């Protein structure tokens, strides 16, 4: 039976998880925390995640959502910033020919950032299950409904036959 880990051990493993959340790789975590090699850091992160077993699913989900938020903030900054066309050869801002003295606005970075934001939003919605398929309406047709429809059609045929016989067009 494994020994019971101390609060200090749990805190140390939680620190490893926190470093992993900040996108440090296992080698960097090992160096930062004094593990002999990356496998020690990996084991610490795994133990730390297991310590959160009751809330691990929610914790990992929140970690991913936080990462998506960080990415979205970066794209949002680009999206909200005004960009200008810069000449490739001279490296100078190009002036708008329709408005003398006014720099020519470059919408391409804004459009790219907007599309990237949409991808982040789609990923977030998918992760949260917001885009779950909608239930389609299913119509159930019973034998009674079919029998009633057949009877109605038979009556209509009989009426048409009777009308044709009466007019002599049969």
CNS distance restraints for C-alpha pairs under 8 A (distance, minus, plus):
assign (resid   5 and name CA) (resid   9 and name CA) 5.89 0.50 0.50
assign (resid   5 and name CA) (resid  10 and name CA) 6.75 0.50 0.50
assign (resid   6 and name CA) (resid  10 and name CA) 6.34 0.50 0.50
assign (resid   7 and name CA) (resid  11 and name CA) 6.06 0.50 0.50
assign (resid   8 and name CA) (resid  12 and name CA) 6.11 0.50 0.50
assign (resid   9 and name CA) (resid  13 and name CA) 6.26 0.50 0.50
assign (resid  10 and name CA) (resid  14 and name CA) 6.08 0.50 0.50
assign (resid  10 and name CA) (resid  48 and name CA) 6.67 0.50 0.50
assign (resid  10 and name CA) (resid  51 and name CA) 7.43 0.50 0.50
assign (resid  11 and name CA) (resid  15 and name CA) 6.15 0.50 0.50
assign (resid  12 and name CA) (resid  16 and name CA) 6.46 0.50 0.50
assign (resid  12 and name CA) (resid  44 and name CA) 7.79 0.50 0.50
assign (resid  13 and name CA) (resid  17 and name CA) 6.35 0.50 0.50
assign (resid  13 and name CA) (resid  44 and name CA) 4.88 0.50 0.50
assign (resid  13 and name CA) (resid  45 and name CA) 5.88 0.50 0.50
assign (resid  13 and name CA) (resid  47 and name CA) 6.37 0.50 0.50
assign (resid  13 and name CA) (resid  48 and name CA) 4.62 0.50 0.50
assign (resid  14 and name CA) (resid  18 and name CA) 6.19 0.50 0.50
assign (resid  14 and name CA) (resid  44 and name CA) 8.00 0.50 0.50
assign (resid  14 and name CA) (resid  45 and name CA) 7.21 0.50 0.50
assign (resid  14 and name CA) (resid  48 and name CA) 4.98 0.50 0.50
assign (resid  14 and name CA) (resid  49 and name CA) 7.71 0.50 0.50
assign (resid  15 and name CA) (resid  19 and name CA) 6.25 0.50 0.50
assign (resid  16 and name CA) (resid  20 and name CA) 6.24 0.50 0.50
assign (resid  16 and name CA) (resid  29 and name CA) 6.56 0.50 0.50
assign (resid  16 and name CA) (resid  33 and name CA) 7.66 0.50 0.50
assign (resid  16 and name CA) (resid  41 and name CA) 6.81 0.50 0.50
assign (resid  16 and name CA) (resid  44 and name CA) 6.17 0.50 0.50
assign (resid  16 and name CA) (resid  45 and name CA) 5.31 0.50 0.50
assign (resid  16 and name CA) (resid  48 and name CA) 7.32 0.50 0.50
assign (resid  17 and name CA) (resid  21 and name CA) 6.17 0.50 0.50
assign (resid  17 and name CA) (resid  44 and name CA) 7.60 0.50 0.50
assign (resid  17 and name CA) (resid  45 and name CA) 4.85 0.50 0.50
assign (resid  17 and name CA) (resid  46 and name CA) 7.94 0.50 0.50
assign (resid  17 and name CA) (resid  48 and name CA) 6.07 0.50 0.50
assign (resid  17 and name CA) (resid  49 and name CA) 7.02 0.50 0.50
assign (resid  18 and name CA) (resid  22 and name CA) 6.46 0.50 0.50
assign (resid  19 and name CA) (resid  23 and name CA) 6.74 0.50 0.50
assign (resid  19 and name CA) (resid  24 and name CA) 5.76 0.50 0.50
assign (resid  19 and name CA) (resid  29 and name CA) 6.52 0.50 0.50
assign (resid  20 and name CA) (resid  24 and name CA) 5.06 0.50 0.50
assign (resid  20 and name CA) (resid  25 and name CA) 6.55 0.50 0.50
assign (resid  20 and name CA) (resid  26 and name CA) 7.53 0.50 0.50
assign (resid  20 and name CA) (resid  29 and name CA) 7.35 0.50 0.50
assign (resid  20 and name CA) (resid  45 and name CA) 7.44 0.50 0.50
assign (resid  21 and name CA) (resid  63 and name CA) 6.91 0.50 0.50
assign (resid  24 and name CA) (resid  28 and name CA) 5.82 0.50 0.50
assign (resid  24 and name CA) (resid  29 and name CA) 6.26 0.50 0.50
assign (resid  25 and name CA) (resid  29 and name CA) 6.26 0.50 0.50
assign (resid  26 and name CA) (resid  30 and name CA) 6.03 0.50 0.50
assign (resid  26 and name CA) (resid  38 and name CA) 4.85 0.50 0.50
assign (resid  26 and name CA) (resid  39 and name CA) 7.30 0.50 0.50
assign (resid  26 and name CA) (resid  41 and name CA) 5.54 0.50 0.50
assign (resid  26 and name CA) (resid  42 and name CA) 5.91 0.50 0.50
assign (resid  27 and name CA) (resid  31 and name CA) 6.30 0.50 0.50
assign (resid  27 and name CA) (resid  37 and name CA) 6.72 0.50 0.50
assign (resid  27 and name CA) (resid  38 and name CA) 4.56 0.50 0.50
assign (resid  27 and name CA) (resid  41 and name CA) 7.36 0.50 0.50
assign (resid  28 and name CA) (resid  32 and name CA) 6.05 0.50 0.50
assign (resid  28 and name CA) (resid  38 and name CA) 7.78 0.50 0.50
assign (resid  29 and name CA) (resid  33 and name CA) 5.94 0.50 0.50
assign (resid  29 and name CA) (resid  35 and name CA) 7.89 0.50 0.50
assign (resid  29 and name CA) (resid  38 and name CA) 7.32 0.50 0.50
assign (resid  29 and name CA) (resid  41 and name CA) 5.88 0.50 0.50
assign (resid  30 and name CA) (resid  34 and name CA) 5.55 0.50 0.50
assign (resid  30 and name CA) (resid  35 and name CA) 4.48 0.50 0.50
assign (resid  30 and name CA) (resid  36 and name CA) 6.68 0.50 0.50
assign (resid  30 and name CA) (resid  37 and name CA) 5.79 0.50 0.50
assign (resid  30 and name CA) (resid  38 and name CA) 5.35 0.50 0.50
assign (resid  30 and name CA) (resid  40 and name CA) 6.81 0.50 0.50
assign (resid  30 and name CA) (resid  41 and name CA) 5.04 0.50 0.50
assign (resid  31 and name CA) (resid  35 and name CA) 6.43 0.50 0.50
assign (resid  31 and name CA) (resid  36 and name CA) 7.98 0.50 0.50
assign (resid  31 and name CA) (resid  37 and name CA) 7.86 0.50 0.50
assign (resid  33 and name CA) (resid  41 and name CA) 7.97 0.50 0.50
assign (resid  35 and name CA) (resid  40 and name CA) 5.65 0.50 0.50
assign (resid  35 and name CA) (resid  41 and name CA) 6.27 0.50 0.50
assign (resid  36 and name CA) (resid  40 and name CA) 6.64 0.50 0.50
assign (resid  37 and name CA) (resid  41 and name CA) 7.04 0.50 0.50
assign (resid  38 and name CA) (resid  42 and name CA) 6.12 0.50 0.50
assign (resid  39 and name CA) (resid  43 and name CA) 6.11 0.50 0.50
assign (resid  40 and name CA) (resid  44 and name CA) 6.19 0.50 0.50
assign (resid  41 and name CA) (resid  45 and name CA) 6.21 0.50 0.50
assign (resid  42 and name CA) (resid  46 and name CA) 6.19 0.50 0.50
assign (resid  43 and name CA) (resid  47 and name CA) 6.06 0.50 0.50
assign (resid  44 and name CA) (resid  48 and name CA) 6.00 0.50 0.50
assign (resid  45 and name CA) (resid  49 and name CA) 6.14 0.50 0.50
assign (resid  46 and name CA) (resid  50 and name CA) 6.11 0.50 0.50
assign (resid  47 and name CA) (resid  51 and name CA) 6.09 0.50 0.50
assign (resid  48 and name CA) (resid  52 and name CA) 6.73 0.50 0.50
assign (resid  49 and name CA) (resid  53 and name CA) 6.76 0.50 0.50
assign (resid  49 and name CA) (resid  56 and name CA) 6.37 0.50 0.50
assign (resid  50 and name CA) (resid  56 and name CA) 7.14 0.50 0.50
assign (resid  52 and name CA) (resid  56 and name CA) 4.87 0.50 0.50
assign (resid  52 and name CA) (resid  59 and name CA) 7.70 0.50 0.50
assign (resid  53 and name CA) (resid  57 and name CA) 7.66 0.50 0.50
assign (resid  55 and name CA) (resid  59 and name CA) 5.90 0.50 0.50
assign (resid  56 and name CA) (resid  60 and name CA) 5.93 0.50 0.50
assign (resid  57 and name CA) (resid  61 and name CA) 6.03 0.50 0.50
assign (resid  58 and name CA) (resid  62 and name CA) 5.98 0.50 0.50
assign (resid  59 and name CA) (resid  63 and name CA) 6.11 0.50 0.50
assign (resid  60 and name CA) (resid  64 and name CA) 6.31 0.50 0.50
assign (resid  61 and name CA) (resid  65 and name CA) 6.18 0.50 0.50
assign (resid  62 and name CA) (resid  66 and name CA) 5.94 0.50 0.50
assign (resid  63 and name CA) (resid  67 and name CA) 6.27 0.50 0.50
assign (resid  64 and name CA) (resid  68 and name CA) 6.22 0.50 0.50
assign (resid  65 and name CA) (resid  69 and name CA) 6.14 0.50 0.50
assign (resid  65 and name CA) (resid 124 and name CA) 6.87 0.50 0.50
assign (resid  66 and name CA) (resid  70 and name CA) 6.21 0.50 0.50
assign (resid  67 and name CA) (resid  71 and name CA) 6.27 0.50 0.50
assign (resid  68 and name CA) (resid  72 and name CA) 6.02 0.50 0.50
assign (resid  68 and name CA) (resid 120 and name CA) 6.44 0.50 0.50
assign (resid  68 and name CA) (resid 124 and name CA) 7.03 0.50 0.50
assign (resid  69 and name CA) (resid  73 and name CA) 6.09 0.50 0.50
assign (resid  70 and name CA) (resid  74 and name CA) 6.52 0.50 0.50
assign (resid  71 and name CA) (resid  75 and name CA) 6.48 0.50 0.50
assign (resid  71 and name CA) (resid 120 and name CA) 7.61 0.50 0.50
assign (resid  72 and name CA) (resid  76 and name CA) 5.88 0.50 0.50
assign (resid  72 and name CA) (resid 117 and name CA) 5.87 0.50 0.50
assign (resid  72 and name CA) (resid 120 and name CA) 6.46 0.50 0.50
assign (resid  73 and name CA) (resid  77 and name CA) 6.16 0.50 0.50
assign (resid  74 and name CA) (resid  78 and name CA) 6.60 0.50 0.50
assign (resid  75 and name CA) (resid  79 and name CA) 5.98 0.50 0.50
assign (resid  75 and name CA) (resid 113 and name CA) 5.18 0.50 0.50
assign (resid  75 and name CA) (resid 114 and name CA) 7.37 0.50 0.50
assign (resid  75 and name CA) (resid 116 and name CA) 6.89 0.50 0.50
assign (resid  75 and name CA) (resid 117 and name CA) 6.14 0.50 0.50
assign (resid  76 and name CA) (resid  80 and name CA) 6.04 0.50 0.50
assign (resid  76 and name CA) (resid 113 and name CA) 7.05 0.50 0.50
assign (resid  76 and name CA) (resid 114 and name CA) 7.77 0.50 0.50
assign (resid  76 and name CA) (resid 117 and name CA) 7.16 0.50 0.50
assign (resid  77 and name CA) (resid  81 and name CA) 6.22 0.50 0.50
assign (resid  78 and name CA) (resid 109 and name CA) 7.08 0.50 0.50
assign (resid  78 and name CA) (resid 110 and name CA) 6.48 0.50 0.50
assign (resid  78 and name CA) (resid 113 and name CA) 6.18 0.50 0.50
assign (resid  79 and name CA) (resid 109 and name CA) 7.24 0.50 0.50
assign (resid  79 and name CA) (resid 110 and name CA) 4.64 0.50 0.50
assign (resid  79 and name CA) (resid 111 and name CA) 7.52 0.50 0.50
assign (resid  79 and name CA) (resid 113 and name CA) 5.33 0.50 0.50
assign (resid  79 and name CA) (resid 114 and name CA) 6.17 0.50 0.50
assign (resid  80 and name CA) (resid 110 and name CA) 7.45 0.50 0.50
assign (resid  81 and name CA) (resid 110 and name CA) 7.72 0.50 0.50
assign (resid  82 and name CA) (resid 105 and name CA) 7.23 0.50 0.50
assign (resid  82 and name CA) (resid 106 and name CA) 7.82 0.50 0.50
assign (resid  83 and name CA) (resid 105 and name CA) 5.83 0.50 0.50
assign (resid  83 and name CA) (resid 106 and name CA) 5.21 0.50 0.50
assign (resid  83 and name CA) (resid 107 and name CA) 6.90 0.50 0.50
assign (resid  83 and name CA) (resid 109 and name CA) 7.16 0.50 0.50
assign (resid  83 and name CA) (resid 110 and name CA) 7.83 0.50 0.50
assign (resid  84 and name CA) (resid  93 and name CA) 6.50 0.50 0.50
assign (resid  84 and name CA) (resid  94 and name CA) 7.41 0.50 0.50
assign (resid  84 and name CA) (resid 103 and name CA) 6.41 0.50 0.50
assign (resid  84 and name CA) (resid 104 and name CA) 5.63 0.50 0.50
assign (resid  84 and name CA) (resid 105 and name CA) 4.40 0.50 0.50
assign (resid  84 and name CA) (resid 106 and name CA) 4.67 0.50 0.50
assign (resid  85 and name CA) (resid  93 and name CA) 5.80 0.50 0.50
assign (resid  85 and name CA) (resid  94 and name CA) 5.54 0.50 0.50
assign (resid  85 and name CA) (resid 103 and name CA) 7.59 0.50 0.50
assign (resid  85 and name CA) (resid 104 and name CA) 5.71 0.50 0.50
assign (resid  85 and name CA) (resid 105 and name CA) 5.99 0.50 0.50
assign (resid  85 and name CA) (resid 106 and name CA) 5.03 0.50 0.50
assign (resid  86 and name CA) (resid  91 and name CA) 5.77 0.50 0.50
assign (resid  86 and name CA) (resid  92 and name CA) 5.26 0.50 0.50
assign (resid  86 and name CA) (resid  93 and name CA) 4.33 0.50 0.50
assign (resid  86 and name CA) (resid  94 and name CA) 5.50 0.50 0.50
assign (resid  87 and name CA) (resid  91 and name CA) 5.05 0.50 0.50
assign (resid  87 and name CA) (resid  92 and name CA) 5.45 0.50 0.50
assign (resid  87 and name CA) (resid  93 and name CA) 6.31 0.50 0.50
assign (resid  87 and name CA) (resid  94 and name CA) 6.15 0.50 0.50
assign (resid  88 and name CA) (resid  92 and name CA) 7.93 0.50 0.50
assign (resid  93 and name CA) (resid 103 and name CA) 6.51 0.50 0.50
assign (resid  93 and name CA) (resid 104 and name CA) 7.57 0.50 0.50
assign (resid  94 and name CA) (resid 103 and name CA) 5.87 0.50 0.50
assign (resid  94 and name CA) (resid 104 and name CA) 5.71 0.50 0.50
assign (resid  95 and name CA) (resid  99 and name CA) 7.72 0.50 0.50
assign (resid  95 and name CA) (resid 100 and name CA) 6.80 0.50 0.50
assign (resid  95 and name CA) (resid 101 and name CA) 6.23 0.50 0.50
assign (resid  95 and name CA) (resid 102 and name CA) 5.59 0.50 0.50
assign (resid  95 and name CA) (resid 103 and name CA) 4.23 0.50 0.50
assign (resid  95 and name CA) (resid 104 and name CA) 5.01 0.50 0.50
assign (resid  96 and name CA) (resid 100 and name CA) 6.24 0.50 0.50
assign (resid  96 and name CA) (resid 101 and name CA) 7.30 0.50 0.50
assign (resid  96 and name CA) (resid 102 and name CA) 5.67 0.50 0.50
assign (resid  96 and name CA) (resid 103 and name CA) 5.38 0.50 0.50
assign (resid  96 and name CA) (resid 104 and name CA) 4.27 0.50 0.50
assign (resid  96 and name CA) (resid 105 and name CA) 7.76 0.50 0.50
assign (resid  97 and name CA) (resid 104 and name CA) 7.91 0.50 0.50
assign (resid 106 and name CA) (resid 110 and name CA) 8.00 0.50 0.50
assign (resid 107 and name CA) (resid 111 and name CA) 6.12 0.50 0.50
assign (resid 108 and name CA) (resid 112 and name CA) 6.07 0.50 0.50
assign (resid 109 and name CA) (resid 113 and name CA) 5.96 0.50 0.50
assign (resid 110 and name CA) (resid 114 and name CA) 5.95 0.50 0.50
assign (resid 111 and name CA) (resid 115 and name CA) 6.18 0.50 0.50
assign (resid 112 and name CA) (resid 116 and name CA) 6.11 0.50 0.50
assign (resid 113 and name CA) (resid 117 and name CA) 6.01 0.50 0.50
assign (resid 114 and name CA) (resid 118 and name CA) 6.25 0.50 0.50
assign (resid 115 and name CA) (resid 119 and name CA) 6.37 0.50 0.50
assign (resid 116 and name CA) (resid 120 and name CA) 6.32 0.50 0.50
assign (resid 117 and name CA) (resid 121 and name CA) 6.10 0.50 0.50
assign (resid 118 and name CA) (resid 122 and name CA) 6.03 0.50 0.50
assign (resid 119 and name CA) (resid 123 and name CA) 6.12 0.50 0.50
assign (resid 120 and name CA) (resid 124 and name CA) 6.10 0.50 0.50
assign (resid 121 and name CA) (resid 125 and name CA) 6.07 0.50 0.50
assign (resid 122 and name CA) (resid 126 and name CA) 6.05 0.50 0.50
assign (resid 123 and name CA) (resid 127 and name CA) 6.00 0.50 0.50
assign (resid 124 and name CA) (resid 128 and name CA) 6.12 0.50 0.50
assign (resid 125 and name CA) (resid 129 and name CA) 5.97 0.50 0.50
assign (resid 125 and name CA) (resid 130 and name CA) 4.91 0.50 0.50
assign (resid 125 and name CA) (resid 131 and name CA) 6.11 0.50 0.50
assign (resid 126 and name CA) (resid 130 and name CA) 6.00 0.50 0.50
assign (resid 126 and name CA) (resid 131 and name CA) 5.74 0.50 0.50
assign (resid 126 and name CA) (resid 132 and name CA) 7.76 0.50 0.50
assign (resid 141 and name CA) (resid 145 and name CA) 6.18 0.50 0.50
assign (resid 141 and name CA) (resid 146 and name CA) 7.12 0.50 0.50
assign (resid 142 and name CA) (resid 146 and name CA) 6.50 0.50 0.50
assign (resid 143 and name CA) (resid 147 and name CA) 5.97 0.50 0.50
assign (resid 144 and name CA) (resid 148 and name CA) 6.09 0.50 0.50
assign (resid 145 and name CA) (resid 149 and name CA) 6.22 0.50 0.50
assign (resid 146 and name CA) (resid 150 and name CA) 6.14 0.50 0.50
assign (resid 147 and name CA) (resid 151 and name CA) 6.12 0.50 0.50
assign (resid 148 and name CA) (resid 152 and name CA) 6.17 0.50 0.50
assign (resid 149 and name CA) (resid 153 and name CA) 6.19 0.50 0.50
assign (resid 150 and name CA) (resid 154 and name CA) 6.09 0.50 0.50
assign (resid 151 and name CA) (resid 155 and name CA) 6.16 0.50 0.50
assign (resid 152 and name CA) (resid 156 and name CA) 6.21 0.50 0.50
assign (resid 153 and name CA) (resid 157 and name CA) 6.16 0.50 0.50
assign (resid 154 and name CA) (resid 158 and name CA) 6.11 0.50 0.50
assign (resid 155 and name CA) (resid 159 and name CA) 6.05 0.50 0.50
assign (resid 156 and name CA) (resid 160 and name CA) 6.11 0.50 0.50
assign (resid 157 and name CA) (resid 161 and name CA) 6.07 0.50 0.50
assign (resid 158 and name CA) (resid 162 and name CA) 6.07 0.50 0.50
assign (resid 159 and name CA) (resid 163 and name CA) 6.09 0.50 0.50
assign (resid 160 and name CA) (resid 164 and name CA) 6.08 0.50 0.50
assign (resid 161 and name CA) (resid 165 and name CA) 6.10 0.50 0.50
assign (resid 161 and name CA) (resid 170 and name CA) 7.41 0.50 0.50
assign (resid 162 and name CA) (resid 166 and name CA) 6.13 0.50 0.50
assign (resid 163 and name CA) (resid 167 and name CA) 6.28 0.50 0.50
assign (resid 164 and name CA) (resid 168 and name CA) 5.88 0.50 0.50
assign (resid 164 and name CA) (resid 169 and name CA) 5.12 0.50 0.50
assign (resid 164 and name CA) (resid 170 and name CA) 5.20 0.50 0.50
assign (resid 165 and name CA) (resid 169 and name CA) 6.33 0.50 0.50
assign (resid 165 and name CA) (resid 170 and name CA) 5.46 0.50 0.50
